[in-house]
Every structure is written in C-alpha cells, then in structure tokens.
C-alpha cells in the first residue's frame, strides 16, 4: 500500500465515521473542534480505523487520538506508512 493510498484511506475513515465532507478532514482537524467529532463520533472513528487498517487500537491510542495528525502518528506506530 502506498503512502498516498493510506492517506486516502485515512481521509475516508474520517468522512465515513464523522459524516463530514472530505474538505473538512485536514491535518489540524481535532477532537471536539466540530460537532460531528464528539464522543460518539470518536468511537465510530476508532472502529472505522481498526477495520480499514486492520489494527487493534489500545486504550492509550483511543485516548490520545486527538487530531488527524495524531491519527497518523498512532497508525504509524502500528506499521501504517504515510
């Protein structure tokens, strides 16, 4: 999987889980910065990321995933390249 494909998959995870258009998903998009990324949206996002990237996020990952940039850092820890 190329870095560009993984970036696209990450963007699709956010748009699917949060129900927002792709242009909303920027590097600086952060938890609770939009009404769609509340606690329920966050859990939907965790499920989507685990499913799409075939990873198992632990509690620290779930609590630490506070932005698109942090999502990339956490997924990189699980072997996903961006």
C-alpha positions in Angstrom: 0.0 0.0 0.0 1.4 3.4 -1.0 1.6 6.4 1.3 -1.0 8.2 -0.9 -3.4 5.3 -0.7 -3.1 5.2 3.1 -3.7 9.0 3.3 -6.8 8.5 1.1 -7.9 5.6 3.4 -7.4 7.8 6.4 -9.5 10.6 4.9 -12.2 8.2 4.0 -12.2 6.8 7.6 -12.9 10.3 8.9 -15.5 11.2 6.4 -17.3 7.9 6.9 -17.2 7.8 10.7 -17.9 11.5 11.3 -20.2 12.1 8.3 -18.3 15.2 7.1 -17.1 16.2 3.6 -13.5 15.4 2.6 -12.5 19.1 2.7 -13.2 19.2 6.4 -10.5 16.5 7.0 -7.3 18.4 7.3 -4.1 17.8 9.3 -5.3 20.1 12.1 -8.9 18.7 12.5 -9.2 18.0 16.2 -11.5 16.2 18.6 -14.4 18.4 19.6 -13.4 21.1 17.0 -16.5 20.2 15.0 -19.9 19.0 16.4 -19.6 15.7 14.5 -16.4 14.7 16.3 -17.9 14.2 19.7 -17.6 11.1 21.9 -19.9 9.0 19.8 -18.2 10.2 16.6 -14.8 9.3 18.2 -15.9 5.7 18.9 -17.2 5.4 15.3 -13.8 6.7 14.1 -11.9 4.2 16.2 -14.0 1.3 14.9 -13.5 2.6 11.3 -9.7 2.9 11.7 -9.4 -0.6 13.2 -11.5 -2.1 10.4 -9.9 -0.3 7.5 -6.3 -0.5 8.6 -6.7 -3.9 10.3 -5.1 -2.7 13.6 -6.1 -3.1 17.2 -6.1 0.3 19.0 -5.4 0.2 22.7 -6.8 2.5 25.4 -3.8 4.9 25.2 -4.3 5.1 21.4 -8.0 5.8 21.7 -7.5 8.5 24.3 -4.5 10.0 22.5 -6.1 10.2 19.1 -7.0 13.9 19.3 -6.4 15.0 15.7 -5.8 13.8 12.2 -2.1 14.3 12.7 -2.2 12.2 15.9 -4.2 9.5 14.0 -1.3 9.3 11.5 1.3 9.0 14.4 -0.7 6.3 16.1 -1.3 4.3 12.9 2.4 4.7 12.0 3.1 3.0 15.4 1.0 0.1 14.1 3.0 -0.2 10.9 1.0 2.0 8.6 3.1 4.3 6.5 2.2 7.8 5.4 
